[in-house]
C-alpha cells in the first residue's frame, strides 16, 4: 500500500523565509525521505534529521490505486 504524504517544506527560520508544501507518493516514511533527498540534491547532511522529522509528522493518506513512488507536486515560496 502507498500513501500520499503532505510534507511541510523544511527551510527553518531565520536561515530563510521560504516555505511550502511537497506532495510525495511513497510506501513508508523511509521511502518518502529518500525521495525528498534525491529531489532536493542540494541539501546537505546537516538537514537530514529535519527532513525526516517533517516526513514523520506529515499528513498521510492511503491510496486506493497502485501509484508510482515519486514527488508529485511542490509549492514553495
N, C-alpha and C positions, 0 to 999 in steps of 0.2 A: 504494500500500500504506500502511496505517496501523499505528500502534504503540500499545501500552498503555505509558504512562510511569508508573513508580512513583517519585514525587518526594518527597524528604525536605523537610519544612517548613523554611523558611529564616529563622526568627527566631533571631538569634545571641545567645549568652550574652555579656555579662551584661545586655543590654538586656531580656531576657525569659527566663522559664523554660519557655516554651511551645514545643512541637514537635509533630511528627506526620508524616503521610503523605498526599499528594494523588495521586489516580489520574486520569490525563488520557489521552484518546484524541486523537492528532494524527498528521499526516503526517511531521513533522520537528521538530527542536529549536526552530526559529523559530516554528512554529505553536503548539507547546506553550507556549513562553514568552509569546506574545501572549495565549493563553487564560488563563494564570495572571495576567497583568497585568490583564486585564479582569475576571477573577473576584475578585481582591483589589484593588478600586478604591481602597482607602485606602493602598496602597503609594506611597511617593514614589520619585522617580527615583534617589535615593541607593542604593536596594537593588537596582536593576536588574541590576547585574553579579552580585550574589549569587544572584539568582533564575536567571539564565541558567547560572551555574556549576552549580547544583543540577540543572537540566534536562539539561545535557550529561553529568553524572555519574549520572543516573538509570538505573535498570534499565529496559530496553526490551524489549518482547515483540511480535513481529509478529502481527498479527491475520489470521485466515483469511477472515473476512467483512468486507464494507464496512460501517463504522460511522460515525456522525456524530461529528465532532470536537467534544469538549466535556470539561469537568471532570466526571467521573462519580461521584467519591466523595472525601470528605475526612475524615480522622480527625485532629483537632487537639486537643491537651490544653492 
